[in-house]
């Protein structure tokens, strides 16, 4: 009886000890700093060759994926898309930070298509059309319509 009482008190003390030792998780949410950077929409993604194309307000940016996280067409990205180099980007849709290498930036639609064919020669990208957003389609339609006099 005495052993059972001692073991039960020891078990209660151990349970109290383990439940009281809780590590506080400090989560640093730097989402506002990401959302203040440039926004872009992924309009093309080829995970076979590790490239994706982001459309920004300045043009198209070709990014080489470096960390193996997949980026899909239609996702929203935030980061510094102007300038070559390796940097981090915030994938707003997937809520993750991904690392990529900006290969080319500020391209037109046709230049981006040519660059995709250049950087993915073995890929199945020949003749592939990227999704154009409504803003870039409206720009194209405004510039190609003749002015009636």
C-alpha positions in Angstrom: 0.0 0.0 0.0 2.8 2.3 0.9 4.6 1.7 -2.5 1.4 2.3 -4.4 0.9 5.6 -2.6 4.5 6.7 -3.2 4.4 5.8 -6.9 1.1 7.6 -7.5 2.5 10.8 -5.9 5.7 10.5 -7.9 3.6 10.0 -11.1 1.5 13.1 -10.3 4.6 15.2 -9.6 6.2 14.0 -12.9 3.0 14.8 -14.8 2.9 18.3 -13.2 6.5 18.8 -14.1 6.1 17.9 -17.7 2.9 19.8 -18.2 4.4 23.0 -16.7 7.5 22.9 -18.9 6.0 24.4 -22.0 8.2 26.2 -24.5 6.8 29.5 -25.6 6.7 29.7 -29.4 7.6 33.2 -30.6 6.4 33.6 -34.1 7.8 36.6 -36.0 5.3 37.5 -38.6 7.0 39.8 -41.2 4.0 39.6 -43.6 3.5 43.4 -43.6 7.0 43.9 -44.8 6.5 41.4 -47.6 3.2 43.0 -48.6 4.9 46.4 -48.9 7.1 45.1 -51.7 6.4 44.6 -55.4 3.5 42.2 -56.3 3.5 39.8 -59.1 1.3 37.1 -60.6 2.8 33.8 -61.7 1.8 33.3 -65.3 4.0 30.4 -66.3 5.5 27.6 -64.3 7.6 24.7 -65.5 8.9 22.6 -62.6 10.8 20.2 -64.9 13.4 22.9 -65.7 12.8 24.9 -62.5 11.6 28.2 -64.0 8.6 30.3 -63.4 7.5 33.6 -64.9 6.1 36.4 -62.8 4.1 39.3 -64.3 4.7 42.6 -62.5 3.5 46.1 -63.4 6.9 46.7 -65.1 6.9 43.5 -67.2 7.7 39.9 -67.0 10.4 38.4 -64.7 11.9 35.0 -65.2 12.9 33.3 -61.9 14.9 30.1 -61.4 13.6 28.1 -58.4 16.4 27.3 -56.0 14.9 25.6 -53.0 12.8 23.0 -54.6 9.4 24.4 -53.5 7.0 24.3 -56.4 5.4 27.4 -57.7 2.2 27.1 -59.8 0.5 29.3 -62.3 -2.0 31.7 -60.7 -0.1 32.2 -57.4 0.6 35.7 -56.1 4.2 36.5 -55.2 5.8 39.5 -53.3 9.4 40.6 -53.4 12.0 42.5 -55.4 11.6 41.4 -59.0 13.7 44.2 -60.5 17.3 43.2 -60.9 19.3 40.0 -61.4 20.4 37.9 -58.4 19.4 35.5 -55.8 16.8 36.6 -53.2 13.8 35.5 -51.2 10.2 35.9 -52.4 7.0 35.5 -50.4 4.4 33.2 -52.0 1.2 34.8 -50.7 -1.0 32.0 -52.0 1.0 29.2 -50.3 2.0 31.4 -47.4 5.7 30.4 -47.7 9.0 32.2 -48.4 10.8 30.7 -51.4 14.3 31.3 -52.7 14.9 32.1 -56.4 17.4 33.5 -58.8 16.1 36.3 -61.1 17.4 35.4 -64.5 15.8 38.2 -66.5 13.4 41.0 -65.6 11.3 43.7 -67.2 10.6 41.7 -70.3 7.7 42.1 -72.7 5.4 39.2 -73.4 7.2 38.1 -76.6 10.6 38.5 -75.0 9.5 36.4 -72.1 8.3 33.6 -74.4 11.6 33.7 -76.2 13.5 33.5 -72.9 11.5 30.5 -71.8 12.3 28.7 -75.0 16.0 29.6 -74.4 16.2 28.6 -70.8 14.1 25.4 -71.2 15.4 24.0 -74.5 14.6 20.4 -73.6 11.3 21.3 -72.0 8.0 21.0 -73.7 7.6 24.8 -73.9 7.9 25.3 -77.7 4.8 27.1 -78.8 3.4 27.4 -75.3 1.4 30.4 -74.5 1.6 32.1 -71.2 -1.5 33.4 -69.5 -1.8 37.2 -69.9 -3.5 39.1 -67.2 -6.4 41.4 -67.9 -4.1 44.5 -67.5 -1.6 43.4 -70.1 -4.4 42.4 -72.5 -6.0 45.8 -72.2 -2.6 47.4 -72.9 -2.2 45.3 -76.0 -5.7 46.0 -77.2 -5.2 49.8 -76.7 -2.0 49.9 -78.6 -3.1 47.8 -81.5 -6.5 49.4 -82.2 -6.4 52.0 -84.9 -7.6 55.5 -84.2 -10.5 56.4 -86.3 -10.5 59.9 -87.7 
